[in-house]
């Protein structure tokens, strides 16, 4: 599994990450406005993330971090 982290305060809501995701994991948060007045991107279906990092590569403002959650999985058994 992967953990997606978004710096919502810096996101300008351009949607490039949303379109870059091959699994349709991301969406703009239409119910939230950041301090700049934009709808930031977020993970609508994080469980479908394959960790390809296409979203992070396409983000012009470098607001997306993707972490592999191996430590938790190993501890489960």
Phi, psi and omega in degrees: 000159181233148177251124179258128181240128181242133173273085186299329181294331182263348183290133179258010174065032183288335178083003180299322179294321180300316181285335181282338184287118181288345182253001179066035183284328189261157175203157173281138181277094184292344181264002182233139170240134175276181183297338179275353179090018181253154171275112183284158176280156177200173180272109178280329180224068185300333180294342180268358182294132178257003177072025182287339178068016177300321180299314181294324180291325181277343183291115182289343182253005177051056182255002184246130174237136179239125180242141174276133183261055181288322184302318180291321182295320180295326181285349183277348176142000000 
